């Protein structure tokens, strides 16, 4: 007998496949057994005593065999393929299915399929839409379309992914835990369709609808029956071509006022050679029996098929048609689902770079995330310089796994001694040349002898090696919410910083184009100024802005917060946040407010620059109220040491500060006192003196 294979079109859920009668245990986040009959495999897998009734892609499987489990830590394109087309018959949806980061993405083990608007296309009759990589026939009008005065292009972009090319099956049980979306005129659908339309196109070969609902809150009729969020539909759709009618109508399931978009529910379908049954949360059973082979005295197209035609056919991906036994495949869905959503409010956030999803964005969209399972050099570019960041820091930055690496899901930035690499004599007589590395490791800042410097007894080469990582080439954004979960280092004169700089110096060199310091800390455990611990127990957020380096308005945009005594920010991870809007910038730690900068008129007036230096030109006179903070900024993570302005000369420490900020030999004085500060770093354990970053996430405003 000829067999049609069915493939799963997934909207928003995690999924696992196994042969029937065996519960799924703990599996890796993505798992396909080596003996699974995936597309392209020619083995005949029958090496078991208990052969299941399941076939997958036309191959036999053993009872209880795991076929597929995917927890969606990423979209695995070996399994899930995008359907790219402008849909036409039979439903004529008002969308274009595309492959875009903003319509299909994974976050926290959840697959998100989200509609967005096709911008700049209206009823002007001039738009043209051409789909690269279209999966439909180029002759069917589903790959390109021109708008006309009476017909606009589909106004919504969406995603549809499917297992058509990888996993297809016949018969089985499907369980999906999902939460339906809200929003007028959207409808999520979880369904199966035949791999090949052997009986005919569209519904002639049937569809199995596991669940769909409508997103409207109050869609109803004159009898007050809600057809929107309170109605759930499931069943079989089939349509004999020679009768032109649906022979199996959908019946809505309404359960005691349940709103299907309010919570997660388990939608299940059991498919046997005799019938299909549907439940939700184990209740509300409804059935779909095989259609009649003769309707209204006329023979249907299904009369040539089996008992449950058109739901009796299977075809497989890379094999020719064959005769086979009936098998059973069990489909489970584990660990929850994502929401399909539309923009209630379009975001003002913009972003660019190789790691930025294509905009525009919806408010609340996650537009950047790094969980630091690995150190991704395409996301983070290392600063390579000894320039000192304008602060004459006592370290130099380079790209070395001794100073920046990932372990246990965190990024670690760890200081080391230059003398451990080159010897102590190198500091006073050697030459540090940062232009000798690979092309990606060339010096990034030549200011202040940043690319090459020679040590002398009075001016040693930077005695500390460290790291500064940035997204300058991969991700920058304007307006949004930033979360960084980090644990601060412990050690005298360590200076960790999480901050942002402008991608382009649109208003001039620093600080004219601004700087946003999400948090800065000092590693000293007992550093006091005016009776306040300004070391590990203090964090702060700051904006730097001003017409030139000697005229900075940060004093009016600088906020500090101290932890309870003995509970410094070096003892555990904390979440440092910035909320950046077109009107203000707010700093928080663990959702506790540190401070908000809200310029009443603009940052020129906030900094009182006209009063402080009359006649100075306002570099932001053509910008917005938020200028210079109305441009895209990129993210920086670094661990500095010392410097000539961040550690006050008047502060007290158990081991006194060994240099003065105005001293021409500050770095040398610091190095000569290493017997005092080096033990506080405890470098032997690799963690004490390190800045640890668990994640960096950015959401659209």
JOJOQUI-V608315 format. One record per pair of residues at least 6 apart in sequence whose C-alpha atoms are under 8 Angstrom apart, sorted by the first residue. I is the first residue (numbers start at 0). J is the second residue. D is the distance in whole Angstrom. If there is no record, write none. Layout:
i->{I;I}
j->{J;J}
d->{D;D}
//
This chain:
i->{0;0;0;1;1;1;1;1;1;2;2;2;2;2;2;2;3;3;3;3;3;3;3;3;3;3;3;4;4;4;4;4;4;4;4;4;4;4;5;5;5;5;5;5;5;5;5;5;6;6;6;6;6;6;6;6;6;6;7;7;7;7;7;7;7;7;8;8;8;8;8;8;8;8;9;9;9;9;9;10;10;10;10;10;10;10;11;11;11;11;11;11;11;11;11;12;12;12;12;12;12;12;12;12;12;13;13;13;13;13;13;13;13;13;13;13;14;14;14;14;14;14;14;14;14;15;15;15;15;15;15;15;15;16;16;16;16;16;16;16;16;17;17;17;17;17;17;17;17;17;17;18;18;18;18;18;18;18;18;18;18;18;18;18;19;19;19;19;19;19;19;19;19;20;20;20;21;21;22;23;26;27;28;28;28;28;28;29;29;29;29;29;29;30;30;30;31;31;31;31;32;32;32;34;35;35;35;35;36;36;36;36;36;36;36;36;37;37;37;37;38;38;38;38;38;38;38;39;39;43;43;44;44;44;44;45;45;45;46;47;48;49;49;50;50;50;50;51;51;51;51;51;51;51;52;52;52;52;52;52;52;52;53;53;53;53;53;53;53;53;53;53;53;53;54;54;54;54;54;54;54;55;55;55;55;55;55;56;56;56;56;56;56;56;57;57;57;57;57;57;59;70;70;70;70;71;71;71;71;72;72;72;72;72;73;73;73;73;74;74;74;77;78;78;78;78;78;79;79;79;79;80;80;80;80;80;81;81;81;81;81;81;82;82;82;82;82;82;82;82;82;83;83;83;83;83;83;83;83;83;83;83;84;84;84;84;84;84;84;84;84;85;85;85;85;85;85;85;85;86;86;86;86;86;87;87;88;89;93;93;93;94;94;94;94;94;95;95;95;95;95;96;96;96;96;97;97;97;97;97;98;99;99;100;100;101;101;101;101;101;101;102;102;102;102;102;102;102;102;103;103;103;103;103;104;104;104;105;109;109;109;110;110;111;111;111;112;112;112;112;112;112;112;113;113;113;113;113;113;114;114;114;114;114;114;114;114;115;115;115;115;115;115;116;116;116;117;117;117;117;118;120;120;120;120;121;121;122;122;122;122;122;122;123;123;123;123;124;124;124;124;124;124;124;125;125;125;126;126;126;126;126;127;127;127;127;127;128;128;128;128;129;129;129;130;130;131;133;133;134;135;135;136;137;144;145;146;163;163;164;165;167;167;167;168;168;169;169;169;169;169;169;169;170;170;170;170;170;170;170;171;171;171;171;171;171;171;172;172;172;172;172;172;172;172;173;173;173;173;173;173;173;173;174;174;174;174;174;174;174;175;175;175;175;175;175;176;176;176;176;176;176;176;176;176;177;177;177;177;177;177;177;177;178;178;178;178;178;178;178;178;178;179;179;179;179;179;179;179;179;179;179;180;180;180;180;180;180;180;181;181;181;181;181;181;181;182;182;182;182;182;183;183;183;183;184;184;184;185;185;185;186;186;186;186;187;187;187;187;188;188;188;188;188;189;189;189;189;190;190;190;190;190;191;191;191;191;192;192;192;193;193;193;193;194;194;194;195;196;196;197;198;198;198;198;199;202;202;202;202;203;203;203;203;203;204;204;204;204;205;205;205;205;205;205;206;206;206;207;207;207;207;208;208;208;208;208;209;209;209;209;209;209;209;210;210;210;210;211;211;211;212;212;212;212;212;212;212;213;213;213;213;214;214;214;215;215;216;216;216;217;217;217;217;218;218;218;219;219;219;220;226;228;228;228;229;229;229;229;229;229;230;230;230;230;230;231;231;231;231;232;232;232;232;233;233;233;233;234;234;234;234;234;234;234;234;235;235;235;236;236;236;236;237;237;237;237;238;238;238;239;239;239;239;240;240;241;241;242;246;247;247;252;263;263;264;264;265;265;265;266;266;266;266;267;267;267;267;267;268;268;268;268;269;269;269;270;271;272;272;272;273;273;273;273;274;274;274;274;274;275;275;275;276;276;276;276;277;277;277;277;278;278;288;289;289;289;289;290;290;291;292;292;292;292;292;293;293;301;301;302;304;305;314;341;342;342;343;343;344;344;345;345;345;345;346;346;346;346;346;346;346;347;347;347;347;347;348;348;348;348;348;348;348;348;349;349;349;349;349;349;349;350;350;350;350;350;350;350;351;351;351;351;352;352;352;352;353;353;353;353;354;354;354;354;355;355;355;355;355;356;356;360;361;362;362;362;363;363;363;364;364;364;365;365;365;365;366;366;366;366;367;367;367;367;367;368;368;368;368;369;369;369;370;370;370;370;370;371;371;371;371;371;371;371;372;372;372;372;372;373;373;374;374;374;377;378;378;378;378;379;379;379;379;379;380;380;380;380;380;381;381;381;381;381;381;381;381;382;382;382;382;382;382;382;382;382;383;383;383;383;383;383;383;383;383;383;383;384;384;384;384;384;384;384;384;384;384;385;385;385;385;385;385;385;385;385;386;386;386;386;386;386;386;386;386;387;387;387;387;387;387;390;390;390;391;391;392;392;392;392;392;393;393;393;393;393;393;393;393;394;394;394;394;394;394;394;395;395;395;395;395;396;396;396;396;397;397;397;397;397;398;398;399;401;401;402;402;402;402;402;402;402;402;403;403;403;403;403;403;404;404;404;405;408;409;409;409;409;410;410;410;410;411;411;411;411;411;412;412;412;412;412;412;412;413;413;413;413;413;413;413;413;414;414;414;414;414;414;414;415;415;415;415;416;416;416;417;417;417;417;417;417;418;418;418;418;425;425;426;426;426;426;426;426;427;427;427;427;427;427;427;427;428;428;428;428;429;429;429;430;430;430;430;430;431;431;431;431;431;432;432;432;433;433;433;433;434;434;434;434;434;435;442;442;443;444;445;452;453;453;454;456;457;457;458;458;458;459;459;461;462;462;463;465;465;465;466;466;467;467;467;467;468;468;468;469;469;469;469;470;470;470;471;471;471;474;474;475;475;475;475;475;476;476;476;476;477;477;477;477;478;478;478;478;478;478;478;478;479;479;479;479;479;479;479;480;480;480;480;480;480;480;480;481;481;481;481;481;481;481;481;482;482;482;482;482;482;482;482;483;483;483;483;483;483;483;483;484;484;484;484;484;484;484;484;485;485;485;485;485;485;485;485;485;486;486;486;486;486;486;486;486;486;487;487;487;487;487;487;487;487;487;487;487;487;488;488;488;488;488;488;488;488;488;489;489;489;489;489;489;489;489;489;489;490;490;490;490;490;490;490;490;490;490;491;491;491;491;491;491;491;491;492;492;492;492;492;492;492;493;493;493;493;493;493;493;493;494;494;494;494;494;494;494;494;495;495;495;495;495;495;495;495;495;496;496;496;496;496;496;496;496;496;496;497;497;497;497;497;497;497;497;498;498;498;498;498;498;498;498;499;499;499;499;499;499;499;499;500;500;500;500;500;500;500;501;501;501;501;501;501;501;502;502;502;502;503;503;504;504;505;505;506;506;506;506;507;508;509;509;509;509;510;510;510;510;510;510;510;511;511;511;511;511;511;512;512;512;513;513;513;513;513;513;514;514;514;515;515;515;515;516;516;516;517;517;517;517;517;517;517;518;518;518;518;518;519;519;519;520;520;520;520;520;521;521;521;521;522;522;522;522;523;523;523;524;524;524;525;525;525;525;525;525;526;526;526;526;526;526;526;527;527;527;527;527;528;528;528;529;532;535;535;535;536;536;536;536;536;536;536;536;536;537;537;537;537;537;537;538;538;538;538;539;539;539;539;539;540;540;540;540;540;540;541;541;541;541;542;542;542;543;543;543;543;544;544;544;544;544;544;545;545;545;545;545;546;546;546;546;550;551;552;552;552;552;553;555;555;556;556;557;558;558;559;559;560;562;572;573;573;574;574;574;575;575;575;575;576;576;576;576;576;577;577;577;577;578;578;578;579;579;580;581;581;581;582;582;582;582;583;583;583;583;583;584;584;584;585;585;585;585;585;586;586;586;586;587;587;598;598;598;598;599;600;601;601;601;601;602;602;602;602;603;603;603;608;609;619;619;622;623;637;638;638;642;642;642;643;643;643;643;644;647;648;648;648;650;654;654;657;657;657;658;658;658;658;658;659;680;680;681;681;682}
j->{321;322;323;312;313;314;320;321;322;311;312;313;314;320;321;322;169;193;194;195;196;197;311;312;313;314;315;56;167;168;169;193;194;195;312;313;314;315;163;167;168;169;191;192;193;194;313;314;161;162;163;166;167;168;191;192;193;194;161;162;163;166;167;190;191;192;159;160;161;162;189;190;191;192;159;160;161;189;190;112;159;160;187;188;189;339;109;110;111;112;177;336;337;338;339;109;110;175;176;177;332;333;335;336;337;69;70;71;109;110;175;332;333;334;335;336;67;68;69;70;175;330;331;332;333;66;67;68;69;330;331;332;333;65;66;67;68;328;329;330;331;23;63;64;65;66;67;328;329;330;331;51;52;53;60;61;62;63;64;65;66;327;328;329;51;53;62;63;171;172;327;328;329;62;63;329;62;63;63;65;68;68;68;69;70;71;72;67;68;69;70;71;72;67;68;69;65;66;67;68;65;66;67;44;44;60;65;66;42;44;55;56;57;58;59;60;55;56;165;166;56;164;165;166;315;316;317;316;317;58;59;58;59;60;61;59;60;61;61;61;61;61;62;59;60;61;62;59;60;61;62;63;326;327;59;60;62;324;325;326;327;328;59;60;61;62;168;169;170;171;325;326;327;328;60;168;169;325;326;327;328;166;167;168;169;315;328;165;166;167;168;314;315;316;168;313;314;315;318;323;326;108;109;333;334;105;108;109;110;105;106;107;108;109;104;105;106;108;104;105;110;165;161;162;164;165;166;160;161;162;165;160;161;162;163;164;97;98;158;159;160;161;96;97;98;133;134;158;159;160;161;95;96;97;98;130;132;133;134;135;142;159;95;96;97;130;133;134;135;141;142;94;95;96;140;141;142;143;153;92;94;95;96;141;140;141;201;201;153;154;155;153;154;155;156;157;153;154;155;156;157;156;157;158;159;130;156;157;158;159;158;158;357;356;357;113;115;356;357;358;360;111;112;113;114;115;156;157;158;110;111;112;113;158;110;111;112;111;335;336;337;336;337;337;338;339;157;158;159;337;338;339;340;157;158;338;339;340;341;155;156;157;158;339;340;341;342;155;156;157;341;342;361;154;155;156;153;154;155;156;154;126;151;152;154;151;152;146;147;148;149;150;151;146;147;148;151;145;146;147;148;149;150;151;145;146;147;145;146;147;151;152;143;144;145;146;152;143;144;145;152;142;143;144;142;143;142;141;142;142;141;142;142;143;152;152;152;194;316;316;316;194;315;316;313;328;311;312;313;325;326;327;328;269;270;271;272;326;327;328;269;270;271;327;328;329;330;267;268;269;270;328;329;330;331;266;267;268;269;329;330;331;332;265;266;267;268;330;331;332;265;266;267;331;332;333;263;264;265;266;332;333;334;335;336;263;264;265;266;335;336;337;338;259;260;261;262;263;264;336;337;338;187;212;214;259;260;261;262;263;338;339;186;187;214;260;338;339;340;213;214;215;216;228;260;340;214;215;216;340;341;213;214;215;216;213;214;215;213;214;215;211;212;213;214;211;212;213;339;208;209;210;211;212;208;209;210;211;206;207;208;209;210;206;207;208;209;205;206;207;204;205;206;313;313;314;315;314;203;204;204;204;300;301;309;240;236;237;238;239;237;238;239;240;309;237;238;309;310;235;236;237;238;309;310;235;236;237;233;234;235;236;232;233;234;235;236;232;233;234;266;267;268;277;231;232;233;266;231;232;233;227;228;229;230;231;232;259;226;227;228;230;227;228;260;227;228;227;228;229;225;226;227;228;225;226;227;225;226;227;226;251;258;259;260;253;254;256;257;258;259;251;252;253;258;259;251;252;253;259;249;250;251;252;249;250;251;277;249;250;275;276;277;285;286;287;247;249;287;245;246;247;248;245;246;247;309;244;245;246;245;299;300;301;299;300;299;300;299;290;287;290;283;335;336;279;280;279;280;281;277;278;279;280;277;278;279;280;281;275;276;277;278;275;276;277;276;327;306;307;311;288;289;306;307;286;287;288;289;307;286;287;288;284;285;286;287;283;284;285;286;284;285;307;306;307;308;310;307;308;299;298;299;300;301;302;299;302;308;309;308;311;311;320;361;361;362;361;362;361;362;359;360;361;362;359;360;361;362;363;699;700;360;362;478;699;700;359;360;476;477;478;479;699;700;358;359;360;476;477;478;631;356;358;474;475;476;477;631;473;474;475;476;472;473;474;475;378;472;473;474;367;378;473;474;366;367;473;474;475;366;367;699;699;698;699;700;698;699;700;698;699;700;696;697;698;699;696;697;698;699;474;695;696;697;698;694;695;696;697;694;695;696;408;409;693;694;695;405;408;409;410;692;693;694;405;406;407;408;409;405;408;404;405;410;473;470;472;473;474;468;469;470;471;473;468;469;470;471;472;396;397;398;440;466;467;468;469;396;397;398;442;443;466;467;468;469;395;396;397;398;433;440;441;442;443;444;450;395;396;397;433;442;443;444;445;449;450;394;395;396;444;448;449;450;451;461;392;395;444;445;446;447;448;449;450;393;394;395;447;449;642;642;643;644;642;643;639;640;641;642;643;461;462;463;639;640;641;642;666;461;462;463;464;465;639;640;461;463;464;465;466;464;465;466;467;440;464;465;466;467;440;466;466;413;415;411;412;413;414;415;464;465;466;410;411;412;413;465;466;410;411;412;411;693;691;692;693;694;690;691;692;693;686;689;690;691;692;465;466;637;638;689;690;691;465;466;638;685;686;688;689;690;463;464;465;466;638;688;689;463;464;465;682;462;463;464;423;426;461;462;463;464;424;425;426;462;454;460;454;455;459;460;461;462;453;454;455;456;457;458;459;460;453;454;455;456;453;454;460;451;452;453;454;460;450;451;452;453;460;450;451;452;441;442;450;451;440;441;442;450;451;441;449;450;450;450;451;460;459;460;460;667;664;667;664;666;667;666;667;666;666;670;640;637;638;639;637;638;635;636;637;638;635;636;637;633;634;635;636;633;634;635;502;633;634;633;634;502;631;632;633;634;630;631;632;633;629;630;631;632;578;579;580;581;629;631;699;700;578;579;580;697;698;699;700;576;577;578;579;697;698;699;700;575;576;577;578;695;696;697;698;574;575;576;577;694;695;696;697;574;575;576;692;693;694;695;696;572;573;574;575;692;693;694;695;572;573;574;575;690;691;692;693;694;568;569;570;571;572;573;690;691;692;495;520;522;535;568;569;570;571;572;689;690;691;495;522;569;686;687;688;689;690;691;522;523;524;535;569;679;680;687;688;689;522;523;524;676;677;679;680;681;687;688;521;522;523;524;676;677;679;680;521;522;523;640;641;646;676;521;522;523;638;639;640;641;688;519;520;521;522;638;639;640;641;519;520;521;522;636;637;638;639;690;516;517;518;519;520;635;636;637;638;639;516;517;518;519;634;635;636;637;514;515;516;517;518;634;635;636;514;515;516;517;632;633;634;635;513;514;515;632;633;634;635;512;513;514;630;631;632;633;630;631;632;633;630;631;511;512;512;630;512;618;619;627;618;547;544;545;547;548;543;544;545;546;547;548;551;544;545;546;547;618;627;544;627;628;542;543;544;545;627;628;542;543;544;540;541;542;543;540;541;542;539;540;541;575;576;577;586;538;539;540;541;575;538;539;540;534;535;537;538;539;533;534;535;537;534;535;569;688;534;535;652;534;535;536;532;534;535;651;652;653;532;533;534;650;651;652;653;533;534;650;651;652;649;650;651;650;561;567;568;569;561;562;563;564;565;566;567;568;569;559;560;561;562;567;568;559;560;561;568;557;558;559;560;593;557;558;559;586;593;594;553;556;557;558;553;556;557;551;552;553;556;551;552;553;602;606;627;551;552;603;606;608;615;616;617;618;608;606;605;606;607;608;606;605;606;595;596;594;593;594;593;594;593;568;693;588;589;588;589;590;586;587;588;589;586;587;588;589;590;584;585;586;587;584;585;586;585;700;700;624;625;629;597;598;624;625;595;596;597;598;625;595;596;597;592;593;594;595;596;592;593;594;595;593;594;604;605;624;625;605;624;623;624;625;626;624;625;626;627;609;617;619;615;615;626;627;629;629;690;689;690;660;665;666;659;660;661;665;660;660;656;659;660;656;675;676;668;669;672;664;665;666;668;669;665;687;688;687;688;688}
d->{7;5;8;7;7;8;6;7;7;7;4;3;5;7;8;8;8;6;6;6;8;7;7;3;3;4;8;7;6;5;6;6;5;7;6;3;4;6;8;5;5;6;6;5;4;5;7;8;7;6;5;7;5;7;6;6;6;6;6;6;7;8;7;6;5;7;7;6;4;7;7;6;6;8;7;6;6;6;7;6;7;7;7;7;6;8;8;6;6;6;7;6;5;7;7;7;6;7;7;6;7;8;6;4;6;6;5;6;7;7;8;6;6;6;6;6;8;6;6;7;8;7;6;4;6;8;5;4;6;6;5;6;7;6;5;5;6;7;6;4;6;8;6;6;4;5;7;6;5;6;8;7;8;6;7;7;5;5;5;6;7;7;5;5;7;8;6;6;7;8;6;6;5;7;6;8;8;5;8;8;8;8;7;6;5;7;7;8;6;5;6;7;8;6;5;6;7;6;5;7;7;7;8;7;8;8;8;6;7;7;6;6;8;6;8;8;7;7;6;6;7;7;5;7;8;6;6;8;6;6;7;7;6;6;8;6;6;7;8;6;8;6;6;8;7;5;5;8;6;5;4;7;7;7;8;8;7;8;6;3;5;7;6;6;8;8;8;8;8;8;7;3;4;5;6;6;7;8;5;7;7;7;6;5;8;8;8;8;6;5;6;7;4;6;8;8;7;5;8;8;8;6;7;8;8;6;5;6;6;6;7;7;5;7;8;6;8;7;7;7;8;7;8;6;7;5;7;6;5;5;8;5;5;6;8;7;7;6;7;6;4;7;6;7;8;8;6;7;6;6;7;8;5;5;7;7;7;5;5;7;8;8;6;5;7;7;6;6;6;5;6;7;5;6;8;4;6;7;8;6;7;7;8;6;8;7;8;7;5;7;7;5;6;5;5;6;6;8;6;5;6;6;5;5;6;8;7;6;6;8;7;8;7;5;6;7;8;6;6;7;8;7;5;5;6;7;7;6;6;7;6;5;6;6;6;5;7;6;8;6;6;7;6;6;6;7;7;6;8;8;7;6;8;6;7;8;5;5;6;6;6;4;7;7;6;5;8;6;5;7;6;7;8;6;5;6;8;5;5;6;8;6;7;7;7;6;8;8;7;6;7;7;5;8;7;6;8;8;5;4;4;8;8;7;7;6;7;6;5;8;8;7;7;6;4;6;8;5;5;6;8;6;4;7;5;6;8;8;6;8;6;7;7;8;7;7;5;6;8;6;7;7;7;8;7;7;8;7;6;8;7;7;7;8;5;5;7;7;5;6;6;5;7;5;4;5;7;7;6;4;6;7;5;6;8;8;5;5;6;6;4;6;8;6;6;4;7;6;5;5;5;5;6;6;5;7;6;5;4;6;6;7;8;6;6;5;6;6;7;6;5;7;8;7;6;7;6;4;6;7;7;6;7;7;8;6;4;8;8;8;7;7;8;7;6;5;6;5;6;8;4;7;7;7;6;7;5;6;7;7;7;8;5;4;7;7;6;6;6;5;7;7;6;5;6;6;6;7;7;7;8;6;4;7;6;5;5;6;7;6;4;5;7;6;5;7;8;7;5;7;7;7;7;8;8;7;8;7;8;5;7;5;7;7;7;8;6;5;5;8;5;5;5;6;8;7;8;6;8;7;5;4;7;6;7;6;5;7;8;6;5;6;8;5;5;6;7;8;5;7;7;7;6;7;7;6;5;7;6;5;7;7;6;8;6;5;6;8;7;5;6;8;6;5;8;5;6;6;6;8;7;8;6;8;6;5;5;4;5;7;8;8;5;6;6;6;8;7;6;5;6;5;6;5;8;8;5;5;7;7;6;6;5;6;7;7;8;7;6;8;8;8;7;8;7;6;7;8;6;7;8;6;8;6;7;7;8;6;5;6;8;6;6;8;8;7;7;8;8;7;8;8;7;8;8;7;6;6;5;8;8;6;5;6;6;5;6;8;8;7;6;5;7;6;5;7;7;8;7;6;7;7;7;7;6;7;6;5;6;7;6;5;6;7;6;4;6;8;5;5;6;5;7;7;7;5;7;8;7;7;8;6;5;8;6;5;6;7;6;6;8;7;6;6;8;5;7;7;8;6;6;7;6;5;6;7;5;5;5;8;6;6;8;8;7;8;6;8;7;7;6;5;6;5;6;7;7;8;6;5;7;8;8;7;7;6;4;6;7;8;6;6;6;6;4;4;6;8;7;5;6;7;7;5;5;6;7;7;6;8;6;8;7;7;8;5;5;6;5;6;5;5;8;7;6;4;6;8;6;6;6;8;8;5;5;7;7;6;4;6;6;5;7;7;7;6;5;7;6;5;5;6;8;7;6;7;8;7;5;7;6;7;6;6;7;7;6;8;5;8;6;5;5;8;7;6;5;6;7;7;8;7;6;8;7;6;5;6;6;6;8;8;6;7;5;6;7;8;5;5;7;7;7;7;5;5;7;8;6;5;7;7;6;6;6;7;5;6;7;4;6;8;7;4;6;8;7;8;7;7;7;6;5;6;4;7;7;7;7;8;7;8;5;6;6;5;6;6;6;5;4;7;5;6;6;8;6;6;6;6;5;6;4;5;6;6;6;6;6;5;6;8;6;5;5;6;8;7;7;6;8;7;7;8;7;8;8;5;5;6;7;7;5;6;7;6;5;6;8;6;6;5;7;6;6;6;5;4;7;8;6;5;6;8;6;6;5;7;7;6;7;6;5;5;7;6;8;7;7;8;6;4;7;7;6;5;8;7;7;7;6;5;7;8;6;5;6;8;8;7;5;5;6;8;7;7;7;7;8;5;7;5;5;7;7;8;4;4;5;8;7;5;7;7;5;5;7;6;6;8;7;6;4;6;8;8;5;5;6;7;6;5;7;6;5;5;6;8;5;5;7;8;7;8;6;8;7;8;7;8;6;5;8;6;6;6;7;6;7;6;7;8;7;7;8;6;7;6;6;7;6;4;7;6;5;6;7;5;4;6;6;6;7;6;5;7;6;8;7;6;5;4;7;8;5;5;7;7;6;4;6;8;5;5;7;8;8;7;6;6;5;7;7;6;5;4;7;6;4;6;6;5;7;6;8;5;5;7;7;6;5;7;6;6;5;7;8;6;5;6;5;5;6;7;7;6;5;7;6;5;4;6;6;5;6;7;5;6;6;8;7;5;4;6;7;7;6;7;5;4;6;6;5;6;7;7;7;8;6;4;8;8;8;7;5;7;7;6;5;8;6;5;5;5;8;5;6;7;7;6;7;6;5;5;7;5;5;7;7;8;5;4;8;7;6;8;5;4;7;6;8;6;7;7;6;6;6;5;8;8;6;5;7;7;6;5;6;8;7;6;5;6;6;5;5;7;6;6;7;8;8;6;4;6;7;7;8;6;5;7;8;6;6;6;8;6;6;5;7;8;6;5;7;8;6;4;5;7;6;5;7;6;5;6;8;6;5;5;6;7;5;7;5;6;7;8;7;7;7;7;6;4;6;8;6;5;6;8;8;8;5;6;8;5;6;7;7;8;8;8;8;7;6;6;5;5;7;6;6;7;6;5;5;6;7;7;7;5;8;7;5;5;8;6;6;6;5;7;8;6;5;7;5;5;6;8;5;7;7;7;6;7;6;5;5;8;7;6;6;7;7;7;7;5;7;7;5;6;8;6;5;8;8;5;6;8;6;5;8;7;6;8;8;6;7;6;6;5;7;6;5;8;6;7;6;5;7;7;5;7;8;8;5;6;6;5;5;7;7;8;7;4;6;8;7;6;4;6;7;7;6;5;6;8;7;5;4;6;7;6;5;7;6;7;8;7;6;4;6;6;5;7;6;6;5;8;6;6;6;8;8;7;4;6;8;7;8;8;7;7;6;8;8;8;5;8;8;8;7;7;8;6;8;6;6;6;8;6;7;8;7;6;6;5;8;8;6;5;6;6;5;6;8;8;7;5;5;6;6;5;7;7;8;7;8;6;7;6;7;7;7;7;6;5;7;8;6;5;7;8;8;6;4;6;6;5;5;6;5;7;8;6;7;7;8;6;8;5;6;7;7;7;7;8;8;7;7;8;7;6;6;8;7;8;8;7;7;8;8;7;4;7;8;6;8;7;6;7;8;6;7;6;6;6;8;5;8;6;6;6;6;5;6;7;7}
//
